Amino acid sequence: MSLEPLPDDWSRALCIVAHPDDLEYGVAAAIARWTAAGKQVSYLLVTRGEAGIDGMDPADVGPLREREERASAAVVGVATVEFLDGHVDGVIEYGLPLRRDLAAAIRRHRPDLVVTANFSDSWGGLSFNMADHRHVGLAALDASRDAGNRWIFPDAGEAWSGVRRVAVGASPQPTHFVDVGPTIDVGVASLREHAAYLEGLGTDVDPDAFLRTNARAAGEAAGCEYATTFQVYEL
């Protein structure tokens, strides 16, 4: 596997994912690297992750996980965190309403780079990817193109054709990487902010060990100590 450095010829990124914590399982370390270099990064969450803790009512979980995500974003230097309404955790549907909402957000934020999470059927091997991730990632890719066409969703803001690339984190078919050696500790700290969610999983997930193991494996392929990998689509 031959990986290229992710080009840094951009100034604004919009990260679009389904749930709080989706970015923190690796991508946040790259985001910390970008914000430290002066890049502007914003987050858009399709849901508040309200169905994510089995032992708690979704009405209580949503606000809790929103707070955790805002705190996590602040750790990596992201101040703008938006949450969509109208989409329900666990049953997000791919379709025109989702594409419209994401295109409107892209037009509003006017990014050069859109970042999303793996929308392949699996994470590699036999680990099946959940529907929310698959639907949101594909919709983010489609909406990045929709946003540039003024005749598509004309009521969703002024067209923005400035998205040059879509970078998909945790793809099983990576093409590019970001060296996160200087920011792996920050990435770990951002995942630790999701304390209630991690506890609710009922497993002994160690954010430090989990992220370092994955980043070290990616670094071996990239030729550095720690890396975050992406599959990059050019628009």
Order of alpha helices (4+ residues) and beta strands (2+ residues): beta-beta-alpha-beta-alpha-beta-alpha-beta-alpha-beta-beta-alpha-alpha-alpha-beta
